[in-house]
Amino acid sequence: MMLKTVDFYYFSPTGGTKNVGESLAASLAESAILHDLSDKKTVISSPTNDLSVIALPVFGGRIPAFAAKRLRLINGEGKKSVTIVVYGNRAYEDALLELNNIAKESKFGIIASGAFVAQHSMCPEIAAGRPDNKDFKEIKNFGEEILKKLAYPPEGKAKIVEVPGNYPYKADFTVPATPISTDSCTLCRKCIAACPTGAISILENNIATDIAKCALCMACVKACPSGARILPPPMSEKIRQMLSKFKGIRRENETYI
Ligand SMILES: Cc1cc2nc3c(=O)[nH]c(=O)nc-3n(C[C@H](O)[C@H](O)[C@H](O)COP(=O)(O)O)c2cc1C
């Protein structure tokens, strides 16, 4: 039976993670309370419902450090969670294990986990159009399996959700670059509002980006209404070349329950 409400925690700089997570939440409950981990203005509150969906994107085979930090502030004691990572068709490596370890530190029980594919936010021709109809069908099926597990809780070892990944994790994801603003920038400040880490400001009538704060999450690029915010073209080209081999293949979603 569908639940009444779930708490939905997410970080989704370009919308793919939110799309997958919202669709899963909709297959579990009639409504969801949204907690945007990138919202600088509000304190992230702990869940009030029995089940939370926690969805984060994969950055360099890890979860974004910024989102991990905010997730640690939530108290999930006595609550259950479904954890998912969303990645751009290359690999999710240690991200799901890292997310689950943080959820456990925050005292959540984990009843199911998954890794889902969405369009690559740095290279939109990779996994273009995903999640697609097949993905949404799989997300719905996953939701039905979770509801069954909630109705008939297993005992013993079957209760434990194991996910792939290594510890120690891959090295922290850092790239010594930031998006740039081109001459068509109108100083509308939408990039400043969108940046979850407060890395963007206006200095002497130009957009300035603090490299130490920038997570390269692409939220500013997505938010720019005039297409003036871009990755530096040499970087964009290098990423396109590195990822070109993932263009012709379709990674499938994976679920653990
Ligand atoms: C900085 C950065 C690093 C990324 N690293 C990976 C990666 O290691 N593996 C992968 O398959 N996709 C990677 N991606 C793609 C994202 O995980 C994917 O596009 C995800 O859907 C982005 O979530 P969003 O649409 O909610 O912003 C990366 C994207 C960015 C911006």
The ligand as an SDF file (V2000), in Angstrom:
LIG
                    3D

 31 33  0  0  0  0  0  0  0  0999 V2000
   31.8380   17.6240  -11.2470 C   0  0  0  0  0  0  0  0  0  0  0  0
   31.0950   16.4530  -11.8060 C   0  0  0  0  0  0  0  0  0  0  0  0
   31.6430   15.1740  -11.6790 C   0  0  0  0  0  0  0  0  0  0  0  0
   30.9430   14.0780  -12.2070 C   0  0  0  0  0  0  0  0  0  0  0  0
   31.4720   12.8130  -12.0390 N   0  0  0  0  0  0  0  0  0  0  0  0
   30.8080   11.7490  -12.5420 C   0  0  0  0  0  0  0  0  0  0  0  0
   31.3270   10.4220  -12.3690 C   0  0  0  0  0  0  0  0  0  0  0  0
   32.3220   10.1980  -11.6850 O   0  0  0  0  0  0  0  0  0  0  0  0
   30.6760    9.3940  -12.9760 N   0  0  0  0  0  0  0  0  0  0  0  0
   29.5490    9.5890  -13.7370 C   0  0  0  0  0  0  0  0  0  0  0  0
   29.0380    8.6360  -14.3100 O   0  0  0  0  0  0  0  0  0  0  0  0
   28.9810   10.8380  -13.8540 N   0  0  0  0  0  0  0  0  0  0  0  0
   29.5920   11.9040  -13.2720 C   0  0  0  0  0  0  0  0  0  0  0  0
   29.0380   13.1630  -13.3860 N   0  0  0  0  0  0  0  0  0  0  0  0
   27.7090   13.3140  -13.9800 C   0  0  0  0  0  0  0  0  0  0  0  0
   26.6320   13.4580  -12.9090 C   0  0  0  0  0  0  0  0  0  0  0  0
   26.7840   12.4900  -11.8900 O   0  0  0  0  0  0  0  0  0  0  0  0
   25.2250   13.3060  -13.4980 C   0  0  0  0  0  0  0  0  0  0  0  0
   25.0780   14.1010  -14.6280 O   0  0  0  0  0  0  0  0  0  0  0  0
   24.1320   13.6340  -12.4870 C   0  0  0  0  0  0  0  0  0  0  0  0
   22.8970   13.3130  -13.0600 O   0  0  0  0  0  0  0  0  0  0  0  0
   24.1460   15.1000  -12.1160 C   0  0  0  0  0  0  0  0  0  0  0  0
   23.0870   15.3460  -11.2370 O   0  0  0  0  0  0  0  0  0  0  0  0
   22.1280   16.6120  -11.3800 P   0  0  0  0  0  0  0  0  0  0  0  0
   21.4700   16.5200  -12.7660 O   0  0  0  0  0  0  0  0  0  0  0  0
   21.1470   16.4210  -10.2860 O   0  0  0  0  0  0  0  0  0  0  0  0
   22.9640   17.8210  -11.2760 O   0  0  0  0  0  0  0  0  0  0  0  0
   29.7010   14.2670  -12.8820 C   0  0  0  0  0  0  0  0  0  0  0  0
   29.1890   15.5740  -12.9980 C   0  0  0  0  0  0  0  0  0  0  0  0
   29.8730   16.6490  -12.4700 C   0  0  0  0  0  0  0  0  0  0  0  0
   29.2840   18.0300  -12.5900 C   0  0  0  0  0  0  0  0  0  0  0  0
  1  2  1  0
  2  3  1  0
  2 30  2  0
  3  4  2  0
  4  5  1  0
  4 28  1  0
  5  6  2  0
  6  7  1  0
  6 13  1  0
  7  8  2  0
  7  9  1  0
  9 10  1  0
 10 11  2  0
 10 12  1  0
 12 13  2  0
 13 14  1  0
 14 15  1  0
 14 28  1  0
 15 16  1  0
 16 17  1  0
 16 18  1  0
 18 19  1  0
 18 20  1  0
 20 21  1  0
 20 22  1  0
 22 23  1  0
 23 24  1  0
 24 25  2  0
 24 26  1  0
 24 27  1  0
 28 29  2  0
 29 30  1  0
 30 31  1  0
M  END
$$$$
